[in-house]
């Protein structure tokens, strides 16, 4: 398995740190804070058609390795971590491109099932990967890409300040929620809950209440 820095142009290996949260928690949190807590606090998981499609799509990138074609090094299943965001995880694909000065620069590509979505959860996950790579390679990244299984196409994602600020906020909120160790109430939304693999465990129709997840989290943090 390649480690950060092996033949990729100067990455710095990281010591494991105990209070890092999984990078995937950011995507789960932005999609639904309750889903994030069910997975990362209560350790629940259930598969549906969407998660099965995602798992199959990721099989192509789940094997750690490196290959080089047409001047681009492609690293799969690369361990990454960010001290600034306090997250760690595995990047599906990191391409290494040479810049004009001959330095290898990372370009993250995250694989997703389906097609581009209305929410920004996929972009936030990609941005967190990019911010981790920036720390590891001491480089500034301006763009990454999302590859969608349904369209078999890449969508370029600009790593602008708005997306970086959203990513940092989501990382803070997800970490606070996981540290609080409690699960927000269910808030039923037809489109979102209909696509959620945890719907049978969550039971949002039965449990939906008038309180918002944000208000619940604020109260938990204030009381902790
Ligand atoms: S079923 Fe709905 S409320 Fe429950 S975790 Fe999934 S998206 Fe969130």
Boltz pocket constraint, residues with backbone or C-beta under 6 A from the ligand:
constraints:
  - pocket:
      binder: B
      contacts: [[A, 31], [A, 32], [A, 33], [A, 34], [A, 35], [A, 36], [A, 38], [A, 185], [A, 186], [A, 187], [A, 188], [A, 189], [A, 192], [A, 193], [A, 196], [A, 197], [A, 198], [A, 199], [A, 202], [A, 203], [A, 204]]
      max_distance: 6.0
